Amino acid sequence: MPVAWSDLPGFADDNLYEAWNAWLKGCERPMAEFARLCGDVRQLSIASGDEQRAWITAKLQPYRVEPLQGASDGLLTGYYEPLLDATRTPTAANNVPMYRPPATLAQRRPWYTRQEIETLADARAQLHGREIAFIADPIDALMVQIQGSARVRITEADGTQRLVRLAFAGTNDQPYRSVGTWLLQQGVRDASWPGIKAWAAQNPQRMSEMLWSNPRYVFFREEPLADSDATSGPRGALGVALTPGRSIAVDKDAIPYGAPVWIASNGATANLQRLVFAQDTGSAITGALRADYFTGWGAEAGEFAGHLKQPLRLWVLWPR
């Protein structure tokens, strides 16, 4: 629904220059409708906020996103890039493998479920030698698979350490099921990541049952993390590096990749009224009024993302 710029909550107050880096990254792979604007976007990277705001209002038209049916309030959640320690070979402490895609992944769709990967000799044989690294906690492994990437400090066999990124490389094509929802069905009240870890520590005999409730399994590739990459997030589905606080994951069937989006979300965790960009997607992100907000990397970003679950309104900004 086309609306006036005055309908966007907080539009006059956002520090647009903070969003410009995300826009510049989007211009590395722009959709046709936005490619003609990228020259201006680059020139305006050193402009004032007022100049950037005036250009946006002149060149773009805001459209309020509404569902075809159902409730008008959407849902905003958060995701981040974990930072973990790992070893290149298994140890007594680190024995949870993070795998590359198996050679047979394309030959069997869907591939084995999470439970089958951990219990069937044939599945394990096909993953033998595909280990990238080993971490300590199976809950952390699940978390990395759900977040889609991680920064990992790997200790090599000779004792040296290097920081790498585990980047999304494929799935077993099994359906995603939330372990948090499974826990709530068991009567557990706290289904946040700290709550999940606390429950697992108290119920080690049911750890596998909880993990296997989500049959989807994610495979990774190892990427070097150069100094220039250390200030950017992983590449999202658009193919560009994500920007903390300015990149969101969307349902690509509802909101096109690369589109600038205005979000308004007020809740117990944060009050967000800002310009963001649709640069990623996720298996749990479905529907027009649904977005996942990239919070960055490390423990603080994880804490923020883990508690972010609040109502959402959004507007897509489209070229006139």
N, C-alpha and C positions, 0 to 999 in steps of 0.2 A: 504494500500500500504506500504510494508516494506521500511524503509528509514534508512539512517545513523544517528548516534547520533548527528553529526554536523549539521543536518538539523533542530534540535529542537532549536528555538530561546531562548537564555538565559540559556541553560541547564548548562553551566559551572558556572553560577553566582547565582543560587538559593541556599538559605540556607536550605539544605535538612533536617537538624536536626529539623526544624520547622514542617516538614511534617511527621516526624517519629511517633509522637504520634497518628496521624490519621491512619498510617499503622498498628501500634500495636493494635489499636481498631478494625481495619478490620480483624486482625488475631484472634479475638474472634469468628468470624463466617466466615472463609475463604471458598471460592469456591475451589473445588478439585484441580484446576490447580495451585492455589497459596498456598495451605496448606503446601506443601513440602518446601516452602521458608520461612515459618514463624519462624522456629528455627533460621535461619540466621538473620531475621529481628529483633528478640528480642536481639540477641547478639550484633547487630550493633547499638542498641539504644544509646550506649555510645561511638560509634566510631566517628572519625572526619568526616567532610563533604567530604573530598577527599576519605576517605575509603568507605563511603557510595556510593559516585558517581561511584567509581571503581567497586563496587559490582553490582550496578544496571546495568552498561554497560556490565558486564560479564554475568549476569543472564537473562537479559530481552532484547527483541527486540522491537524497536518502530515501530508502524504502523500508518501512516497518515490516518485519517478518511476522506473519501470523500463520498459525496452523490452519489447514483446511477444515479440521474439525477438532473438537476436544478443548482442553483448557488453554487459556491464552498465555499463562506463565510457563517459561521454559526452565531448564536446569543447567547451572554452571558447576562444573567440577574442575579439579586441577590435576596436572601431572607434571613430572619432573624427571631429571636424570640422576639416578643414584650414583654415589661414589663409594666403591667397595675395594677391599683388599682381596687379592687372589694369588694363587701359586700356579706355575705352569704345569706342575705334576701333582698328583694327589698326595696329601699328607694326612696324618691322623686328625688334624683340625680342619683342613680344607679338602673335602671329598665330594662336593656337589658339583658335577660337571656343567659347563656352559658349552653348548654344541654348535658347530657349523651345520648347515643343512646336509642331510644324508644324500648320497648319490642317487638313491631311489625315490627321492621326494616327488619328482614329477611323474613317476611311473605308477604311483598308488595314491589316488585321491578319493576320500581323505586318507591321510597317513595314519599311523597308529595313534591311539589316544594317549594322554598323559599316563594313565595307569598301565597301559600296555607297554609304553616306552620303559617304564620302570620295572616291569615284571616279566615280559616275554623275551625269551632268549633270542628270537629272530630279530626283534626290534633293537635290542642291545647290540647284537652282532653288527647290524647295519650302521650303528653309531660309533662302533669301535674305531678309534683313531681320528674321530671328528671333534675331539675335545679341544677347545681353545684354552680354557683355564679352569681352575677349581676354586670355588668359594666355600665359605663355612656353613652357611645357613640356607636350608631349602626354602624358607619363607622369603629370604632375600632374592633367591633365584626366581621364584614366582613373581615377586615385585618387579624385577628387571624385565621379565617377559611381559608383564602387563604395561609397564611404562614404555617399553619398546627399545630402550637403549640404556647404557650405563657407562660411566667413567670407571675404569678399573686399574688399580695400582698392582701390577703383576710382579711377583718375585720370581725371577728366572732360576733355572737349575744351578747357575753359578753364583746366586745370591744377589745379583744386580736387580734393580727395580726400574720399571718403565711404566709410564701412564699411557693407556690406550683407551679407545672407545669400542665397546661392543655395540654394533649397529644392527638394526633389524635386517634380517636376510630372508625371512619366510616363516610360514606356519605349517602345521600339520593339517590345516583346513577343517579342523574339528570346531564345533560351536564354542563360543566363549560363555562361560558361566561364572558368575561372581562368587568368590569364596566368602565375601562379606555377607551376601544374601544367604548363603548356606548356613553361616554361623547364626544369623538372625533367626533362621528357621529352627535352629537347635536351642533357641531361647537365650542366646548370648546378646547382651545389650550393646556392647561396644564392638563395632565391626570396622573400626579404623585400623590402620596398619599396626600401631602400638597395641591395640586391643587384640588383633589377630595373633601377634607374637606372644602376648601374655597368655591367651587361651592355649596356644600350642605348647608353651612351657608347662602349663598345668595339666595338659592332656596329651602327653607324648605318644600314648598308645593309639590316638586317633589322628595323628598328624597326616598320615597317608590318606585316610578317608577324606579329610578336609581338602588336601591338595588335589586329589583325584576328582573332587566335585567339579573342577574346571578341566574338561578334556582337552582344551586348546593348549598347544605347546609351541613356543617361539624359538626359532633358530637365529644365530647371529653371525656376523663377520667381524673380524678384528680390523680396526682402522688406527693408524698412528694418530696421536693427538699432538700436533705441533703447537708451538706457542701461539700462533695466530688463531688456532682453533679453540684455545683455552677460554676465550671470552664469548664463544658462540655455542649454541646448543647443537644437538644432532640435526641431521637433515630430516625434514618432515616429508610427507607424501608429495608435496609440491617439488621437492628436490633442492630446496635451499635450507641453509642453517636457520634454526629457530631462534627467536629473540625472546629472552625472559620478559614476561609481563606484556608482550606485544604480539605474540603468536598464539593462535588457537587452533585446535583440531575441531573439524566440523564433519557433518554428513555431506559428502561431495555431491550427492544427488539432490540436496536442498540448497547448498551454498557453494558456488564455484570456488575452486582453489585460486588463491591469489587475491581474492576480493577484499577490499578494506571493509571493515565491519565496526560499527559503533555498538558497544555493549554497555548495559546498565544492570548492575547486580548488587543488591544491598542485603547483607546478612550478618550473622554473628562473626564470621571470619574476616570479611573485608567489605568495603564499599567501593565498588569499581565502576567508574564512568569514564570510558576511554576508547581511543582508537586502537584497534587490533587488526590482525590480518589472518585470513583463513589459509593456513599453510601446512596443515596436517590433517590426519584422520585417525580414527580408532575404531576397533570392533564394537565398543560399547557406545559409540557416539552415533546415534540414529535419530532422525527427525529434524525438522527445520529449526526448532527452538531448543537446540542442544549444543553445547560447546564444552570443550576441555581446554583449560587455561594453562599455558606452559609457564611454570614458576621459576625455572632455572635448574640448578644442580646442587647436590650436597644435602646435608641434614636439615638446614633451615628451610630450603625450598621444599624438601620432603614433608616437613612439619606443616607448612602452609598448604601444600597440595592435599595432604591427607585429611585436612579439616574443611577444605573448601567444598561445600555442597549447599547451594542456595539458589533462589529464584533468579531467572534471567530474562531480560528483554534485549532484543537486538535489532539493528538496522543495517542493511547492506547498502553501501555507498557505490552507486553505479554511474559511469560516465554519461553526461548529458547527450 
